[in-house]
Amino acid sequence: MIGTVLELSGVNVFVCAEDGPAMVGDADAVDVLGSMYGLGTRWAAIPVGRLAGDFFQLSTGIAGAMVGKLVGYQVRVAIVGDISSYAAASEPFRDWVRESNRGTDVWFVSDLDELAERLTQNTRARLT
């Protein structure tokens, strides 16, 4: 998994590259974990454009498998980009986004600036 490490609000975040194959399952989450290994990062930022469309249909289980794998290894996840069309199309997805954004492990943000702002505001999420 190609990506870069950026410091956002004092937190090192592994940012997956915008370009690349679609992430379609928990094996892709394992690739992210492997790429993060040894980098001192506890946050992974995944662009919406890298996620397969089935990710946003919760009934497929793809989102749960991918996010669950990362969070299970104590990696916090930011899904970065415009999810408005997916949220408009699915009440369960919209509910998941709302609940996730109330917590500290999984956030849906519009861009990296919003992620940096949320990290600044949320001390628990800043802890590594």
Backbone as a printed PyTorch tensor [residue, N CA C, xyz], in Angstrom:
tensor([[[  0.8530,  -1.1720,   0.0000],
         [  0.0000,   0.0000,   0.0000],
         [  0.8930,   1.2260,   0.0000]],

        [[  0.7580,   2.0380,  -0.9970],
         [  1.5600,   3.2450,  -1.0970],
         [  0.8620,   4.3630,  -0.3380]],

        [[  1.6440,   5.1050,   0.4030],
         [  1.1120,   6.2340,   1.1450],
         [  2.2510,   7.0530,   1.7060]],

        [[  1.8840,   8.0900,   2.4290],
         [  2.8720,   8.9600,   3.0490],
         [  2.4570,   9.2210,   4.4870]],

        [[  3.4000,   9.6080,   5.2870],
         [  3.1190,   9.9880,   6.6580],
         [  3.1120,  11.5120,   6.7310]],

        [[  2.0140,  12.0470,   7.2310],
         [  1.8890,  13.4820,   7.4490],
         [  1.6740,  13.7360,   8.9300]],

        [[  2.2100,  14.8330,   9.4180],
         [  1.9320,  15.2380,  10.7860],
         [  0.7600,  16.2140,  10.7580]],

        [[ -0.3260,  15.8170,  11.3970],
         [ -1.5160,  16.6640,  11.4750],
         [ -1.8150,  16.9330,  12.9420]],

        [[ -1.7240,  18.1730,  13.3350],
         [ -1.9910,  18.5670,  14.7250],
         [ -1.1470,  17.7620,  15.7100]],

        [[  0.1000,  17.5200,  15.3510],
         [  1.0100,  16.8030,  16.2290],
         [  0.8520,  15.2920,  16.2020]],

        [[  0.0280,  14.7770,  15.2970],
         [ -0.2120,  13.3410,  15.1880],
         [  0.2910,  12.8480,  13.8350]],

        [[  1.0840,  11.7910,  13.8490],
         [  1.5240,  11.1870,  12.5910],
         [  0.3860,  10.3480,  12.0260]],

        [[  0.0360,  10.6270,  10.7740],
         [ -1.0690,   9.9490,  10.1030],
         [ -0.5370,   9.3300,   8.8170]],

        [[ -0.8080,   8.0300,   8.6230],
         [ -0.4800,   7.3900,   7.3630],
         [ -1.6080,   7.7060,   6.3960]],

        [[ -1.2900,   8.4090,   5.3190],
         [ -2.2830,   8.8090,   4.3230],
         [ -2.0960,   7.9320,   3.0930]],

        [[ -3.0930,   7.0970,   2.8310],
         [ -3.0420,   6.2260,   1.6510],
         [ -3.0700,   7.0840,   0.3930]],

        [[ -2.3490,   6.6490,  -0.6130],
         [ -2.3050,   7.3740,  -1.8760],
         [ -3.6940,   7.4430,  -2.5050]],

        [[ -3.9560,   8.5570,  -3.1740],
         [ -5.2420,   8.7330,  -3.8740],
         [ -5.3890,   7.7380,  -5.0130]],

        [[ -4.2890,   7.4560,  -5.6910],
         [ -4.3100,   6.5510,  -6.8370],
         [ -3.9600,   5.1440,  -6.3880]],

        [[ -4.5410,   4.1900,  -7.0670],
         [ -4.2380,   2.8040,  -6.7680],
         [ -5.4840,   1.9650,  -6.8930]],

        [[ -5.3090,   0.6760,  -6.7270],
         [ -6.4640,  -0.2140,  -6.8650],
         [ -7.4740,   0.0160,  -5.7530]],

        [[ -8.7170,  -0.3090,  -6.0620],
         [ -9.7810,  -0.1790,  -5.0730],
         [ -9.5230,  -1.1360,  -3.9140]],

        [[ -9.8090,  -0.6650,  -2.7340],
         [ -9.7100,  -1.4940,  -1.5420],
         [-11.0400,  -2.2310,  -1.4000]],

        [[-10.9710,  -3.5550,  -1.3860],
         [-12.2020,  -4.3330,  -1.4680],
         [-12.4340,  -5.2850,  -0.2910]],

        [[-11.5340,  -5.3340,   0.6550],
         [-11.7460,  -6.2520,   1.7630],
         [-10.7020,  -6.1270,   2.8470]],

        [[-10.7930,  -7.0380,   3.8160],
         [ -9.8910,  -6.9340,   4.9560],
         [ -8.4360,  -7.2290,   4.5880]],

        [[ -8.1960,  -7.9080,   3.4720],
         [ -6.8150,  -8.1010,   3.0170],
         [ -6.1660,  -6.7540,   2.6900]],

        [[ -6.9690,  -5.8130,   2.1900],
         [ -6.4430,  -4.4720,   1.9210],
         [ -6.1370,  -3.7410,   3.2260]],

        [[ -6.9290,  -4.0050,   4.2550],
         [ -6.6370,  -3.4250,   5.5700],
         [ -5.3080,  -3.9650,   6.0970]],

        [[ -5.0500,  -5.2380,   5.8490],
         [ -3.7790,  -5.8340,   6.2560],
         [ -2.6240,  -5.1640,   5.5080]],

        [[ -2.8280,  -4.8450,   4.2410],
         [ -1.8040,  -4.1260,   3.4770],
         [ -1.5170,  -2.7630,   4.1020]],

        [[ -2.5710,  -2.0730,   4.5250],
         [ -2.3870,  -0.7700,   5.1890],
         [ -1.5850,  -0.9670,   6.4730]],

        [[ -1.9560,  -1.9490,   7.2630],
         [ -1.2250,  -2.2250,   8.5090],
         [  0.2480,  -2.5100,   8.2270]],

        [[  0.5160,  -3.2950,   7.1900],
         [  1.8980,  -3.6010,   6.8300],
         [  2.6730,  -2.3620,   6.4260]],

        [[  2.0150,  -1.4790,   5.7030],
         [  2.6690,  -0.2380,   5.2740],
         [  2.9450,   0.6850,   6.4520]],

        [[  2.0960,   0.6020,   7.4620],
         [  2.2530,   1.4680,   8.6330],
         [  3.2940,   0.9420,   9.6130]],

        [[  3.6060,  -0.3430,   9.5050],
         [  4.4860,  -0.9770,  10.4750],
         [  5.8250,  -0.2370,  10.5800]],

        [[  6.1840,   0.1150,  11.7800],
         [  7.4610,   0.7650,  12.0370],
         [  7.4940,   2.2610,  11.7620]],

        [[  6.3670,   2.8290,  11.3420],
         [  6.3450,   4.2620,  11.0140],
         [  5.9120,   5.1360,  12.1870]],

        [[  5.4800,   4.5330,  13.2650],
         [  5.0550,   5.3080,  14.4260],
         [  3.7220,   6.0060,  14.2200]],

        [[  2.8680,   5.4110,  13.4210],
         [  1.5640,   6.0090,  13.1700],
         [  0.4670,   5.1530,  13.7860]],

        [[ -0.5720,   5.7990,  14.2770],
         [ -1.7340,   5.1170,  14.8260],
         [ -3.0160,   5.5540,  14.1280]],

        [[ -2.8830,   6.3660,  13.1020],
         [ -4.0130,   6.8200,  12.2880],
         [ -3.7510,   6.4660,  10.8310]],

        [[ -4.7930,   5.9590,  10.1730],
         [ -4.7590,   5.7260,   8.7330],
         [ -5.8390,   6.5810,   8.0980]],

        [[ -5.4660,   7.3750,   7.1130],
         [ -6.4200,   8.1930,   6.3530],
         [ -6.5990,   7.5440,   4.9870]],

        [[ -7.8320,   7.1350,   4.7050],
         [ -8.1220,   6.4160,   3.4690],
         [ -9.0420,   7.2640,   2.6040]],

        [[ -8.5990,   7.6180,   1.4030],
         [ -9.4500,   8.4160,   0.5100],
         [-10.6880,   7.6320,   0.0740]],

        [[-11.8160,   8.3110,   0.0350],
         [-13.0680,   7.6990,  -0.4040],
         [-12.8940,   7.0370,  -1.7670]],

        [[-12.1580,   7.6750,  -2.6530],
         [-11.9690,   7.1570,  -3.9960],
         [-11.2530,   5.8220,  -4.0660]],

        [[-10.5840,   5.4180,  -3.0000],
         [ -9.8810,   4.1330,  -2.9690],
         [-10.7790,   2.9940,  -2.5190]],

        [[-11.9490,   3.3250,  -1.9840],
         [-12.8290,   2.2970,  -1.4410],
         [-13.8010,   1.8030,  -2.5100]],

        [[-13.9380,   0.4950,  -2.6080],
         [-14.8930,  -0.0890,  -3.5490],
         [-16.2970,   0.3550,  -3.1630]],

        [[-17.1610,   0.5140,  -4.1560],
         [-18.5250,   0.9640,  -3.9160],
         [-19.2670,   0.1160,  -2.9010]],

        [[-18.9510,  -1.1940,  -2.8500],
         [-19.6150,  -2.0800,  -1.8920],
         [-19.2660,  -1.7380,  -0.4470]],

        [[-18.1760,  -1.0320,  -0.2350],
         [-17.8140,  -0.6070,   1.1190],
         [-18.9570,   0.1780,   1.7370]],

        [[-19.6240,   0.9770,   0.9420],
         [-20.6500,   1.8950,   1.4370],
         [-22.0180,   1.2400,   1.5870]],

        [[-22.1320,  -0.0130,   1.1900],
         [-23.3520,  -0.8000,   1.4020],
         [-23.0620,  -1.7170,   2.5810]],

        [[-23.5090,  -1.3380,   3.7520],
         [-23.1210,  -2.0380,   4.9640],
         [-23.5130,  -3.5120,   4.9530]],

        [[-24.5410,  -3.8520,   4.2100],
         [-24.9870,  -5.2500,   4.1740],
         [-23.9380,  -6.1890,   3.5710]],

        [[-22.9840,  -5.6530,   2.8230],
         [-21.9360,  -6.4990,   2.2450],
         [-20.9170,  -6.9490,   3.2880]],

        [[-20.7960,  -6.2180,   4.3840],
         [-19.8330,  -6.5470,   5.4260],
         [-18.4240,  -6.0690,   5.1550]],

        [[-18.1980,  -5.4730,   3.9950],
         [-16.8460,  -5.0280,   3.6360],
         [-16.3530,  -3.9380,   4.5810]],

        [[-17.1870,  -2.9490,   4.8410],
         [-16.7800,  -1.8500,   5.7250],
         [-16.4400,  -2.3770,   7.1110]],

        [[-17.2880,  -3.2350,   7.6390],
         [-17.0450,  -3.7910,   8.9660],
         [-15.7640,  -4.5960,   9.0350]],

        [[-15.5090,  -5.3840,   7.9970],
         [-14.2960,  -6.2030,   7.9750],
         [-13.0430,  -5.3380,   7.8960]],

        [[-13.0660,  -4.3430,   7.0110],
         [-11.8760,  -3.4980,   6.8390],
         [-11.6160,  -2.6490,   8.0730]],

        [[-12.6400,  -1.9430,   8.5110],
         [-12.4720,  -1.0570,   9.6620],
         [-12.1970,  -1.8770,  10.9230]],

        [[-12.8970,  -2.9960,  11.0620],
         [-12.6820,  -3.8500,  12.2260],
         [-11.2590,  -4.3670,  12.3120]],

        [[-10.6840,  -4.7280,  11.1720],
         [ -9.2960,  -5.2110,  11.1410],
         [ -8.3500,  -4.1080,  11.6310]],

        [[ -8.5140,  -2.9030,  11.1170],
         [ -7.6330,  -1.7990,  11.5000],
         [ -7.7990,  -1.4390,  12.9720]],

        [[ -9.0280,  -1.2660,  13.4100],
         [ -9.2900,  -0.8760,  14.8000],
         [ -8.8570,  -1.9990,  15.7420]],

        [[ -9.0010,  -3.2460,  15.3030],
         [ -8.5550,  -4.3750,  16.1110],
         [ -7.0600,  -4.3410,  16.3910]],

        [[ -6.3210,  -3.7260,  15.5090],
         [ -4.8810,  -3.5540,  15.6950],
         [ -4.5480,  -2.1600,  16.2270]],

        [[ -5.5200,  -1.5290,  16.8550],
         [ -5.3770,  -0.2280,  17.5130],
         [ -4.9710,   0.8900,  16.5650]],

        [[ -5.4430,   0.7910,  15.3320],
         [ -5.2500,   1.8630,  14.3550],
         [ -6.5780,   2.5780,  14.1960]],

        [[ -6.5450,   3.8730,  14.3440],
         [ -7.7400,   4.6790,  14.1260],
         [ -7.8290,   5.0140,  12.6400]],

        [[ -9.0630,   5.1890,  12.1730],
         [ -9.3010,   5.3090,  10.7380],
         [-10.0610,   6.5920,  10.4290]],

        [[ -9.5730,   7.3120,   9.4180],
         [-10.3040,   8.4550,   8.8700],
         [-10.6090,   8.1460,   7.4100]],

        [[-11.8790,   8.1530,   7.0730],
         [-12.2970,   8.0320,   5.6830],
         [-12.4040,   9.4530,   5.1730]],

        [[-11.6210,   9.7810,   4.1510],
         [-11.4550,  11.1720,   3.7340],
         [-12.0740,  11.3980,   2.3590]],

        [[-13.0510,  12.3120,   2.3040],
         [-13.6580,  12.6770,   1.0310],
         [-15.1550,  12.8390,   1.1470]],

        [[-15.7700,  13.0540,   0.0220],
         [-17.2060,  13.3180,  -0.0430],
         [-17.9910,  12.0110,  -0.0410]],

        [[-18.7470,  11.7980,   1.0170],
         [-19.5810,  10.6000,   1.1330],
         [-21.0660,  10.9440,   1.0430]],

        [[-21.3790,  12.1590,   0.6660],
         [-22.7670,  12.6220,   0.7110],
         [-23.7080,  11.7610,  -0.1300]],

        [[-23.2850,  11.3220,  -1.2900],
         [-24.1820,  10.5120,  -2.1240],
         [-24.4490,   9.1480,  -1.4770]],

        [[-23.4410,   8.5700,  -0.8320],
         [-23.6290,   7.2900,  -0.1520],
         [-24.5400,   7.4560,   1.0680]],

        [[-24.3340,   8.5360,   1.8160],
         [-25.1680,   8.7900,   2.9930],
         [-26.6140,   9.0590,   2.5970]],

        [[-26.8120,   9.7490,   1.4900],
         [-28.1720,  10.0330,   1.0290],
         [-28.8900,   8.7640,   0.5820]],

        [[-28.1330,   7.7970,   0.0950],
         [-28.7290,   6.5770,  -0.4560],
         [-29.0030,   5.5030,   0.5900]],

        [[-28.4330,   5.6370,   1.7820],
         [-28.5450,   4.5530,   2.7600],
         [-28.6700,   5.0960,   4.1800]],

        [[-29.8110,   4.8490,   4.7830],
         [-30.0020,   5.2680,   6.1690],
         [-29.0530,   4.5330,   7.1200]],

        [[-28.8540,   3.2140,   6.9750],
         [-27.8940,   2.5470,   7.8620],
         [-26.4760,   3.1250,   7.7470]],

        [[-26.0510,   3.4220,   6.5280],
         [-24.7240,   4.0120,   6.3610],
         [-24.6690,   5.3890,   7.0170]],

        [[-25.6870,   6.1810,   6.7960],
         [-25.7610,   7.5220,   7.3930],
         [-25.6900,   7.4220,   8.9220]],

        [[-26.4100,   6.4500,   9.5000],
         [-26.3850,   6.2580,  10.9490],
         [-24.9880,   5.8570,  11.4290]],

        [[-24.3310,   4.9820,  10.6670],
         [-22.9800,   4.5530,  11.0390],
         [-22.0060,   5.7260,  11.0250]],

        [[-22.1200,   6.5650,  10.0090],
         [-21.2540,   7.7450,   9.9170],
         [-21.4660,   8.6390,  11.1360]],

        [[-22.7250,   8.8910,  11.4540],
         [-23.0360,   9.7680,  12.5850],
         [-22.4670,   9.1960,  13.8900]],

        [[-22.6880,   7.9120,  14.1280],
         [-22.1890,   7.2850,  15.3530],
         [-20.6580,   7.2280,  15.3760]],

        [[-20.0620,   6.9130,  14.2490],
         [-18.5950,   6.8590,  14.1810],
         [-17.9820,   8.2130,  14.4900]],

        [[-18.5570,   9.2500,  13.9530],
         [-18.0090,  10.5870,  14.1560],
         [-18.1690,  11.0880,  15.5850]],

        [[-18.9940,  10.4210,  16.3760],
         [-19.1250,  10.7610,  17.7990],
         [-18.0150,  10.1220,  18.6230]],

        [[-17.3720,   9.1030,  18.0750],
         [-16.3450,   8.3740,  18.8010],
         [-14.9450,   8.8690,  18.4830]],

        [[-13.9720,   8.0100,  18.7580],
         [-12.5710,   8.3880,  18.5370],
         [-11.8130,   7.4180,  17.6450]],

        [[-12.4550,   6.3390,  17.1980],
         [-11.7400,   5.3290,  16.4240],
         [-11.9230,   5.4390,  14.9170]],

        [[-13.0920,   5.8740,  14.4670],
         [-13.4050,   5.9650,  13.0440],
         [-14.1060,   7.2900,  12.7940]],

        [[-13.5380,   8.0560,  11.8750],
         [-14.1450,   9.3340,  11.5100],
         [-14.3090,   9.4110,  10.0040]],

        [[-15.3450,  10.1020,   9.5950],
         [-15.5660,  10.4410,   8.1950],
         [-15.3750,  11.9480,   8.1000]],

        [[-14.3970,  12.3670,   7.3160],
         [-14.0760,  13.7930,   7.1920],
         [-14.0040,  14.1660,   5.7170]],

        [[-14.2370,  15.4290,   5.4350],
         [-14.2560,  15.8720,   4.0410],
         [-12.8550,  15.9980,   3.4470]],

        [[-11.8620,  16.3320,   4.2780],
         [-10.4970,  16.5000,   3.7850],
         [ -9.5210,  16.4140,   4.9570]],

        [[ -8.2460,  16.4940,   4.6580],
         [ -7.2250,  16.3840,   5.7060],
         [ -7.2380,  17.5670,   6.6460]],

        [[ -7.6700,  18.7350,   6.1770],
         [ -7.7920,  19.8900,   7.0660],
         [ -8.8270,  19.6270,   8.1530]],

        [[ -9.9430,  19.0150,   7.7660],
         [-10.9640,  18.6830,   8.7630],
         [-10.4360,  17.6310,   9.7430]],

        [[ -9.6680,  16.6710,   9.2470],
         [ -9.0660,  15.6880,  10.1380],
         [ -8.1380,  16.3690,  11.1360]],

        [[ -7.3130,  17.2710,  10.6610],
         [ -6.3980,  17.9950,  11.5520],
         [ -7.1790,  18.7660,  12.6160]],

        [[ -8.2550,  19.3920,  12.2220],
         [ -9.0810,  20.1480,  13.1700],
         [ -9.6990,  19.2140,  14.2140]],

        [[-10.2110,  18.0860,  13.7690],
         [-10.8050,  17.1320,  14.7090],
         [ -9.7500,  16.5930,  15.6690]],

        [[ -8.5500,  16.3410,  15.1750],
         [ -7.4760,  15.8730,  16.0430],
         [ -7.1210,  16.9290,  17.0770]],

        [[ -7.1220,  18.1680,  16.6700],
         [ -6.8390,  19.2640,  17.6000],
         [ -7.8860,  19.3200,  18.7020]],

        [[ -9.1370,  19.1350,  18.3320],
         [-10.2410,  19.2570,  19.2800],
         [-10.4090,  18.0320,  20.1740]],

        [[ -9.9370,  16.8880,  19.7460],
         [-10.2120,  15.6500,  20.4560],
         [ -8.9350,  15.0620,  21.0390]],

        [[ -8.6900,  15.3400,  22.2830],
         [ -7.4610,  14.8980,  22.9450],
         [ -7.3510,  13.3830,  22.9760]],

        [[ -8.4520,  12.6570,  23.2260],
         [ -8.3970,  11.1880,  23.2890],
         [ -7.9340,  10.6000,  21.9620]],

        [[ -8.3650,  11.1880,  20.8540],
         [ -7.9810,  10.6620,  19.5570],
         [ -6.5330,  10.9980,  19.2120]],

        [[ -5.9890,  11.9930,  19.8670],
         [ -4.6030,  12.3910,  19.6140],
         [ -3.6170,  11.4300,  20.2860]],

        [[ -4.0740,  10.7490,  21.3220],
         [ -3.1820,   9.8490,  22.0400],
         [ -2.7850,   8.6970,  21.1330]],

        [[ -1.5360,   8.2950,  21.2200],
         [ -1.0670,   7.1980,  20.3760],
         [ -0.8100,   5.9490,  21.1850]]])
